[in-house]
C-alpha cells in the first residue's frame, strides 16, 4: 500500500496532539480486587462511560446514525440484564465528527477525560488522525473501519473481515462464479485516500494470486460532484468488471452516472458503498442488474443465523423506530466486542486505561453468532481476523434491499493474506 497519504495524515494529527498538550490525563486508579475494579477515569464504581465518535450529520451520517444505533441497542439490552459482568451499567457519550478527521480529533479531546474507552471511531481517515493520541493516552478504541492497518494496533479493537479480505473474496467470486477470467478487463474505482487504498490493496493482492492485470484505476475525491470523466475513462478502457471503494453519497452518483452513460460492467462494491435507500431509488434497476455488494453477515431477518434473530428482537424492543440496516449490525458487533473486553477487565479487577489494554491483549476468540466472522483476539501481533465475506445482490423486496447471494465464504487467497505491523 502507498504510505504517503498515511504519513501526511499522521503528521497533521501529531501537530494537533502537540497543540492539545500531549498525553491524556488518566487519573489512574482502576485497580481493585478481581471482579471488583476500583473507580477510575470514566468509571465511578457503578457506571462505565464509553465514547462514540461518529458522523451524525453530513453525507456519511447515513452510515454513522444506524451504526451508532447498533451500539446503543446492544448496550441497552446489556443494561437491562444488569450491565457489564451483570452489575455495571454502560453509558454512551456521543459526539458528531462529520466524517472530518480534524473534527474527530477535536471531539476526541473533548470527551477523552470522561470515558474508559471508545466503542466507536468511524472512518479510516478519522481513525488515523486520532491514533497518535490513542497511543499517547493509552486508550482503546473500536474503529468503525475495516482497514487491515488496525489488526496489529494494540490501541484498536477491530471487528469483521478487513476491506482487503472483502476485495480478495470479491475477485475470487468474479473469477470462479461470476463469469470472469484472468483475461477479463478488470478495473477499480477507489476513493483517493487511505480507505480507497485499502480496497485497492486487496485487488492488487488478488491480481498477483490469480494472475490477472488491473486494466484501469480511477481515483476520486470524496464529495466529487461530476463523475463523467472517470466513468468515461473506465468505459474507454473496456472494463468488464469494476471494483468500487466509496461511501454511499459518492457511490450513488457514480452508479447513476454509469447508468446514464449506459456503461454496464459487472460492479462489486465495498461494504460502505451501499445504503438501504438505494433499493428505493431511481438507480435500483441498474443496481439489481449489475451490482454485487461484498460485506459480511446475512440479510435482515434470516432466522437461520442465530445472531440475526436475537439482534432483530433487541432492535424491536429498544429501538423500534430503527429501520433494517446492515450498518446497525456493524455497530451492534462493535459493542459486543467491547463488552468482551470490559468483562475481561472486570475479571482482572482493573477498568483503568492500562487495565483495559491488558484485558484486550488477554482476550480470546469472540463469536459474533454469524453476524460476522469470529475474531481471534489476544496480543495485537498474533490477532487473526475473519477471512470470510458475504456477497449480496440488490433486492428491493428485502428489508434493507439486499438478498444473500453467498454467505460467509472465505477464498484460499484471503486465507493467505498476511497482516503486518505498519509503520504508522
C-alpha positions, 0 to 999 in steps of 0.5 A, spaced: 500 500 500 502 507 498 504 510 505 504 517 503 497 519 504 498 515 511 504 519 513 501 526 511 495 524 515 499 522 521 503 528 521 497 533 521 494 529 527 501 529 531 501 537 530 494 537 533 496 532 539 502 537 540 497 543 540 492 539 545 498 538 550 500 531 549 498 525 553 491 524 556 490 525 563 488 518 566 487 519 573 489 512 574 486 508 579 482 502 576 485 497 580 481 493 585 480 486 587 478 481 581 471 482 579 471 488 583 475 494 579 476 500 583 473 507 580 477 510 575 477 515 569 470 514 566 468 509 571 465 511 578 464 504 581 457 503 578 457 506 571 462 505 565 462 511 560 464 509 553 465 514 547 462 514 540 465 518 535 461 518 529 458 522 523 451 524 525 450 529 520 453 530 513 453 525 507 456 519 511 451 520 517 447 515 513 452 510 515 454 513 522 446 514 525 444 506 524 451 504 526 451 508 532 444 505 533 447 498 533 451 500 539 446 503 543 441 497 542 446 492 544 448 496 550 441 497 552 439 490 552 446 489 556 443 494 561 437 491 562 440 484 564 444 488 569 450 491 565 457 489 564 459 482 568 451 483 570 452 489 575 455 495 571 451 499 567 454 502 560 453 509 558 454 512 551 457 519 550 456 521 543 459 526 539 458 528 531 465 528 527 462 529 520 466 524 517 472 530 518 478 527 521 480 534 524 473 534 527 474 527 530 480 529 533 477 535 536 471 531 539 476 526 541 479 531 546 473 533 548 470 527 551 477 523 552 477 525 560 470 522 561 470 515 558 474 508 559 474 507 552 471 508 545 466 503 542 466 507 536 471 511 531 468 511 524 472 512 518 479 510 516 481 517 515 478 519 522 481 513 525 488 515 523 488 522 525 486 520 532 491 514 533 497 518 535 493 520 541 490 513 542 497 511 543 499 517 547 493 516 552 493 509 552 486 508 550 482 503 546 478 504 541 473 500 536 474 503 529 468 503 525 473 501 519 475 495 516 482 497 514 487 491 515 492 497 518 488 496 525 489 488 526 496 489 529 494 496 533 494 494 540 490 501 541 484 498 536 479 493 537 477 491 530 471 487 528 469 483 521 473 481 515 478 487 513 476 491 506 482 487 503 479 480 505 472 483 502 476 485 495 480 478 495 473 474 496 470 479 491 475 477 485 475 470 487 467 470 486 468 474 479 473 469 477 470 462 479 462 464 479 461 470 476 463 469 469 470 472 469 477 470 467 484 472 468 483 475 461 477 479 463 478 487 463 478 488 470 478 495 473 477 499 480 474 505 482 477 507 489 476 513 493 483 517 493 485 516 500 487 511 505 480 507 505 480 507 497 487 504 498 485 499 502 480 496 497 485 497 492 490 493 496 486 487 496 485 487 488 492 488 487 493 482 492 488 478 488 491 480 481 498 477 483 494 470 486 490 469 480 494 472 475 490 477 472 492 485 470 488 491 473 486 494 466 484 501 469 484 505 476 480 511 477 481 515 483 476 520 486 475 525 491 470 524 496 464 529 495 466 529 487 460 532 484 461 530 476 463 523 475 463 523 467 470 523 466 472 517 470 466 513 468 468 515 461 475 513 462 473 506 465 468 505 459 474 507 454 478 502 457 473 496 456 472 494 463 468 488 464 468 488 471 469 494 476 471 494 483 468 500 487 471 503 494 466 509 496 461 511 501 454 511 499 453 519 497 459 518 492 457 511 490 450 513 488 452 518 483 457 514 480 452 508 479 447 513 476 452 516 472 454 509 469 447 508 468 446 514 464 452 513 460 449 506 459 456 503 461 454 496 464 460 492 467 459 487 472 460 492 479 462 489 486 462 494 491 465 495 498 461 494 504 460 502 505 458 503 498 451 501 499 445 504 503 438 501 504 435 507 500 438 505 494 433 499 493 428 505 493 431 509 488 431 511 481 438 507 480 435 500 483 434 497 476 441 498 474 443 496 481 439 489 481 442 488 474 449 489 475 451 490 482 454 485 487 455 488 494 461 484 498 460 485 506 459 480 511 453 477 515 446 475 512 440 479 510 435 482 515 431 477 518 434 470 516 432 466 522 437 461 520 443 465 523 442 465 530 445 472 531 440 475 526 434 473 530 436 475 537 439 482 534 432 483 530 428 482 537 433 487 541 432 492 535 424 491 536 424 492 543 429 498 544 429 501 538 423 500 534 423 506 530 430 503 527 429 501 520 433 494 517 440 496 516 446 492 515 450 498 518 446 497 525 449 490 525 456 493 524 455 497 530 451 492 534 458 487 533 462 493 535 459 493 542 459 486 543 466 486 542 467 491 547 463 488 552 468 482 551 473 486 553 470 490 559 468 483 562 475 481 561 477 487 565 472 486 570 475 479 571 482 482 572 479 487 577 482 493 573 477 498 568 483 503 568 486 505 561 492 500 562 487 495 565 483 495 559 489 494 554 491 488 558 484 485 558 484 486 550 491 483 549 488 477 554 482 476 550 480 470 546 476 468 540 469 472 540 463 469 536 459 474 533 453 468 532 454 469 524 453 476 524 460 476 522 466 472 522 469 470 529 475 474 531 481 471 534 483 476 539 489 476 544 496 480 543 495 485 537 501 481 533 498 474 533 490 477 532 487 473 526 481 476 523 475 473 519 477 471 512 470 470 510 465 475 506 458 475 504 456 477 497 449 480 496 445 482 490 440 488 490 433 486 492 428 491 493 423 486 496 428 485 502 428 489 508 434 493 507 434 491 499 439 486 499 438 478 498 444 473 500 447 471 494 453 467 498 454 467 505 460 467 509 465 464 504 472 465 505 477 464 498 484 460 499 487 467 497 484 471 503 486 465 507 493 467 505 493 474 506 498 476 511 497 482 516 503 486 518 505 491 523 505 498 519 509 503 520 504 508 522 
